[in-house]
Amino acid sequence: MRRWLRACALSGVAALALAGCGVPDGTDGDLFDEWADLAAPTIFQPAADTCHPTAGSVGHLTSYNPVPCEKLHEAETVLVGTLPAEHSDRATPPPAGSPARLAAYGECEKAANRTLGADWRSGRIALHTILPSDAGWRGGARWFRCDVAEVNRLDGPTVKGRTGSLKGALSDDAPLAHRCFNVKLANDKVDDMAEVSCTTKHDAEFVGVYRDTVGNHDELVKGSSRIHRRCQAMVAKYAKVPDDGNLKYRTGTIYFHPSADEWQDGNRGVQCFLWLSSRSLTRSVKGGGTKALPIRYA
């Protein structure tokens, strides 16, 4: 400002006639003394109860574009939390399998189940724990985001677009809940689980989820007989039949356990199904007792 005032003064008498020379009305000639302090920089953090056009695995700011849940979308955020403070000094976001990621997954699982109305694995739902990008982490972001998404099928699922929130999507008679299936085998392994109405012919039915407590994924995979026994107990409770030595003559089981990557993320849930190898049903066996699942030796 001094330079501008000096230029006016050096112009001599002629300068006095110039309208632009001098202090403008309403100012005091000081450019600096009344400037507001710059606001402290803020760190981007996503919002809960929002929906997103595409499902993702990393929280990039550049791709953050939430839309109303009434519009077509793939993912819905049910919780945004903060990672434990003891992990804040890492150079990069905590990797899969780390205590921080497992803690975040546990919070995401609880939030998803509250939102959906039941365990998320009891229906056509995917759960994703999303952390900041490397750039966001370097900028100070320490949040984690919990997203749920609808998938098209039980086995080999892919995310599908939808309109409307997933709140209560697995409660009561919700259409996304797992119920009855027809099983296709190949080389004595399940090749396909086709979802059908329980009032049409079917040979398998979802009975529930249990949380496995083995130490690692290899131990989980090797424990087929142990998993089968856990699922048998769930079948007996679901159908209200005795959990005894005759149960194997009433029904078999099918189960789906987490993949190695899912285990690393924190998923410990095993999905259990009753399975009839030699006959079909045309109604649910839930609470049906021994009449619904009679002993058959052949």
C-alpha positions as CSV (number, residue, x, y, z in Angstrom):
1,M,0.0,0.0,0.0
2,R,2.9,2.4,0.7
3,R,4.1,1.9,-2.9
4,W,0.7,2.9,-4.2
5,L,0.5,6.0,-2.0
6,R,4.0,7.1,-2.9
7,A,3.2,6.8,-6.6
8,C,0.2,9.1,-6.2
9,A,2.3,11.7,-4.3
10,L,5.1,11.7,-6.9
11,S,2.6,12.5,-9.6
12,G,2.5,16.1,-8.3
13,V,-0.3,18.5,-8.5
14,A,-1.9,16.8,-11.5
15,A,-2.4,13.7,-9.5
16,L,-4.8,15.5,-7.1
17,A,-7.3,15.7,-9.9
18,L,-7.3,11.9,-10.5
19,A,-10.3,10.2,-9.0
20,G,-8.4,7.0,-8.4
21,C,-5.6,8.5,-6.3
22,G,-6.1,8.7,-2.5
23,V,-7.9,6.5,0.0
24,P,-11.2,5.1,-1.2
25,D,-14.3,5.9,0.8
26,G,-15.0,3.4,3.6
27,T,-11.3,2.3,4.0
28,D,-8.5,3.3,6.3
29,G,-5.6,2.6,3.8
30,D,-4.3,-0.5,5.7
31,L,-4.6,-3.7,3.7
32,F,-3.6,-6.1,6.4
33,D,-4.8,-5.2,9.9
34,E,-8.4,-6.4,9.5
35,W,-7.9,-9.7,7.5
36,A,-9.6,-12.7,9.2
37,D,-7.3,-15.5,10.2
38,L,-7.2,-18.5,7.9
39,A,-9.4,-21.4,9.0
40,A,-7.6,-24.4,10.2
41,P,-7.4,-27.1,7.5
42,T,-10.0,-29.9,7.9
43,I,-9.6,-33.6,7.1
44,F,-12.1,-35.2,4.8
45,Q,-14.3,-37.7,6.5
46,P,-17.3,-39.6,4.9
47,A,-20.8,-39.5,6.3
48,A,-22.9,-42.3,7.5
49,D,-26.4,-43.0,6.3
50,T,-25.4,-42.3,2.7
51,C,-25.5,-44.3,-0.5
52,H,-22.9,-44.5,-3.3
53,P,-23.1,-45.2,-7.1
54,T,-20.5,-47.9,-7.0
55,A,-19.1,-50.2,-4.3
56,G,-15.4,-49.9,-3.5
57,S,-12.7,-51.1,-1.2
58,V,-10.7,-47.9,-0.7
59,G,-11.9,-44.5,0.4
60,H,-10.6,-42.1,-2.3
61,L,-11.8,-38.5,-1.9
62,T,-11.9,-38.1,-5.7
63,S,-14.4,-40.9,-6.0
64,Y,-16.6,-39.8,-3.1
65,N,-19.9,-38.9,-4.6
66,P,-22.8,-39.9,-2.4
67,V,-26.3,-40.0,-3.8
68,P,-29.8,-40.2,-2.2
69,C,-30.6,-43.9,-1.4
70,E,-33.8,-43.5,-3.4
71,K,-31.6,-43.3,-6.5
72,L,-29.8,-46.2,-8.2
73,H,-26.7,-47.1,-6.1
74,E,-24.6,-50.1,-5.2
75,A,-23.4,-49.4,-1.6
76,E,-24.8,-47.9,1.6
77,T,-22.7,-46.6,4.5
78,V,-24.1,-47.7,7.9
79,L,-21.3,-46.4,10.1
80,V,-18.2,-44.2,10.1
81,G,-15.8,-44.7,12.9
82,T,-12.3,-43.8,14.0
83,L,-9.4,-46.2,14.1
84,P,-7.8,-46.8,17.5
85,A,-5.3,-44.1,18.5
86,E,-2.4,-46.5,19.0
87,H,-2.4,-47.1,15.2
88,S,-2.3,-43.5,14.2
89,D,1.5,-43.2,13.8
90,R,1.6,-45.8,11.0
91,A,3.0,-44.5,7.6
92,T,0.2,-46.3,5.7
93,P,-3.3,-47.6,6.6
94,P,-3.3,-50.8,8.6
95,P,-3.3,-53.9,6.5
96,A,-5.8,-56.7,6.4
97,G,-5.4,-59.0,9.4
98,S,-4.0,-56.3,11.6
99,P,-5.6,-55.6,15.0
100,A,-6.8,-52.2,13.9
101,R,-8.5,-53.7,10.8
102,L,-10.1,-56.5,12.8
103,A,-11.4,-54.0,15.4
104,A,-12.9,-51.9,12.6
105,Y,-14.5,-55.0,11.0
106,G,-16.0,-55.9,14.3
107,E,-17.7,-52.5,14.6
108,C,-18.8,-52.7,11.0
109,E,-20.4,-56.1,11.5
110,K,-22.4,-54.9,14.5
111,A,-23.6,-51.8,12.7
112,A,-24.5,-53.8,9.6
113,N,-26.5,-56.4,11.7
114,R,-28.3,-53.6,13.5
115,T,-29.2,-51.9,10.2
116,L,-30.3,-55.0,8.4
117,G,-32.2,-56.6,11.3
118,A,-30.2,-59.8,11.3
119,D,-26.8,-61.2,10.7
120,W,-25.7,-59.9,7.3
121,R,-24.6,-63.4,6.2
122,S,-28.2,-64.6,6.5
123,G,-29.1,-62.9,3.3
124,R,-27.9,-61.7,-0.1
125,I,-25.7,-59.0,1.4
126,A,-22.0,-58.1,1.2
127,L,-20.1,-56.2,3.9
128,H,-17.1,-54.0,3.2
129,T,-14.8,-52.2,5.6
130,I,-13.2,-49.2,3.8
131,L,-10.2,-47.2,5.0
132,P,-8.7,-44.0,3.7
133,S,-6.4,-44.0,0.6
134,D,-2.7,-43.7,1.2
135,A,-2.9,-40.0,0.3
136,G,-5.7,-39.5,2.7
137,W,-3.8,-41.3,5.5
138,R,-0.8,-39.1,4.9
139,G,-3.1,-36.2,5.2
140,G,-4.2,-37.3,8.7
141,A,-7.4,-39.3,7.9
142,R,-8.0,-42.1,10.5
143,W,-11.6,-43.0,9.8
144,F,-13.1,-46.3,8.7
145,R,-16.3,-46.7,6.8
146,C,-18.8,-49.6,6.9
147,D,-20.7,-50.3,3.7
148,V,-23.3,-52.9,2.9
149,A,-24.5,-53.9,-0.6
150,E,-27.0,-56.2,-2.2
151,V,-25.6,-59.2,-4.1
152,N,-27.2,-61.3,-6.8
153,R,-26.8,-64.8,-5.3
154,L,-25.4,-66.9,-2.4
155,D,-22.5,-68.6,-4.2
156,G,-20.3,-66.5,-6.6
157,P,-22.0,-63.3,-5.6
158,T,-21.6,-60.0,-7.4
159,V,-22.9,-56.6,-6.2
160,K,-26.0,-55.4,-7.9
161,G,-27.6,-51.9,-8.2
162,R,-30.7,-51.1,-6.2
163,T,-32.9,-48.3,-5.1
164,G,-33.9,-47.7,-1.5
165,S,-32.1,-48.2,1.8
166,L,-31.2,-51.6,3.1
167,K,-32.5,-50.8,6.6
168,G,-34.5,-53.7,7.8
169,A,-33.6,-55.7,4.7
170,L,-33.2,-59.0,6.6
171,S,-36.0,-58.7,9.1
172,D,-39.3,-60.5,9.1
173,D,-40.2,-61.8,5.6
174,A,-37.6,-59.8,3.8
175,P,-37.0,-61.0,0.2
176,L,-33.2,-60.8,0.5
177,A,-33.1,-63.4,3.4
178,H,-31.7,-66.8,2.6
179,R,-34.4,-69.5,2.7
180,C,-34.6,-72.5,0.3
181,F,-32.4,-73.8,-2.5
182,N,-31.9,-76.5,-5.1
183,V,-28.4,-77.9,-5.0
184,K,-26.4,-78.9,-8.0
185,L,-23.4,-81.2,-7.3
186,A,-20.2,-81.8,-9.4
187,N,-17.6,-84.3,-8.3
188,D,-19.2,-84.5,-4.9
189,K,-18.9,-80.8,-4.4
190,V,-21.5,-78.1,-4.4
191,D,-21.5,-76.5,-7.9
192,D,-24.6,-74.3,-7.6
193,M,-27.1,-73.2,-5.0
194,A,-30.2,-71.9,-6.8
195,E,-32.5,-69.9,-4.6
196,V,-36.2,-71.0,-4.9
197,S,-39.4,-70.5,-3.0
198,C,-39.9,-72.9,-0.1
199,T,-43.3,-73.8,-1.5
200,T,-41.7,-75.3,-4.6
201,K,-39.5,-78.4,-4.8
202,H,-36.2,-77.9,-3.0
203,D,-33.5,-80.0,-1.3
204,A,-31.7,-77.5,1.0
205,E,-32.7,-74.8,3.5
206,F,-30.7,-72.1,5.3
207,V,-30.7,-72.7,9.1
208,G,-28.3,-70.0,10.5
209,V,-24.8,-68.7,11.0
210,Y,-22.3,-69.5,13.8
211,R,-19.1,-67.8,14.6
212,D,-16.1,-70.1,14.3
213,T,-13.3,-69.6,16.9
214,V,-10.4,-71.5,15.4
215,G,-7.0,-69.8,15.3
216,N,-6.5,-69.4,11.5
217,H,-8.0,-70.0,8.1
218,D,-6.0,-73.2,7.5
219,E,-7.4,-74.7,10.6
220,L,-10.9,-73.7,9.6
221,V,-10.6,-75.4,6.2
222,K,-9.3,-78.6,7.7
223,G,-12.1,-78.8,10.2
224,S,-14.8,-80.1,7.9
225,S,-16.2,-82.7,10.3
226,R,-16.2,-80.2,13.1
227,I,-18.1,-77.7,11.0
228,H,-20.5,-80.4,9.9
229,R,-21.2,-81.2,13.5
230,R,-21.8,-77.5,14.4
231,C,-24.2,-77.2,11.5
232,Q,-26.0,-80.4,12.5
233,A,-26.7,-78.9,15.9
234,M,-28.1,-75.8,14.2
235,V,-30.4,-78.0,12.0
236,A,-31.7,-79.8,15.0
237,K,-32.6,-76.5,16.8
238,Y,-34.1,-75.0,13.6
239,A,-36.3,-78.0,12.8
240,K,-36.9,-78.9,16.4
241,V,-35.7,-82.5,16.1
242,P,-33.5,-84.4,18.6
243,D,-29.8,-83.7,18.3
244,D,-28.7,-87.3,18.7
245,G,-27.2,-90.2,16.8
246,N,-30.2,-90.4,14.5
247,L,-29.8,-86.9,13.2
248,K,-27.6,-88.1,10.3
249,Y,-30.4,-90.3,9.1
250,R,-32.7,-87.3,9.0
251,T,-30.6,-84.8,7.0
252,G,-27.2,-83.9,5.8
253,T,-25.6,-80.4,5.8
254,I,-24.0,-77.9,3.5
255,Y,-21.9,-75.0,4.8
256,F,-20.1,-72.0,3.4
257,H,-17.1,-70.7,5.3
258,P,-15.2,-67.4,4.7
259,S,-12.5,-67.4,2.1
260,A,-8.9,-66.7,3.1
261,D,-9.3,-63.0,2.2
262,E,-12.6,-62.7,4.0
263,W,-11.0,-64.3,7.1
264,Q,-8.2,-61.8,6.9
265,D,-10.7,-59.0,6.9
266,G,-12.4,-60.4,10.0
267,N,-15.2,-62.5,8.8
268,R,-15.6,-65.6,11.1
269,G,-19.2,-66.6,10.2
270,V,-20.1,-70.0,8.8
271,Q,-23.4,-70.3,7.0
272,C,-25.2,-73.6,7.6
273,F,-27.8,-75.4,5.5
274,L,-29.7,-78.6,5.9
275,W,-29.5,-80.8,2.8
276,L,-31.6,-83.8,1.7
277,S,-29.7,-85.9,-0.8
278,S,-32.5,-88.3,-1.9
279,R,-35.7,-86.3,-1.7
280,S,-37.3,-82.9,-2.1
281,L,-39.5,-80.7,0.1
282,T,-42.3,-78.3,-0.7
283,R,-42.4,-76.4,2.6
284,S,-39.9,-75.1,5.1
285,V,-38.9,-77.5,7.9
286,K,-38.6,-74.7,10.4
287,G,-40.2,-76.0,13.6
288,G,-41.6,-78.9,11.8
289,G,-40.2,-81.6,14.1
290,T,-39.8,-85.3,13.3
291,K,-42.6,-85.3,10.8
292,A,-40.8,-82.7,8.7
293,L,-37.5,-84.6,9.0
294,P,-38.2,-88.3,9.6
295,I,-35.5,-90.9,10.0
296,R,-34.6,-92.5,6.6
297,Y,-32.0,-95.2,6.4
298,A,-31.9,-95.2,2.6
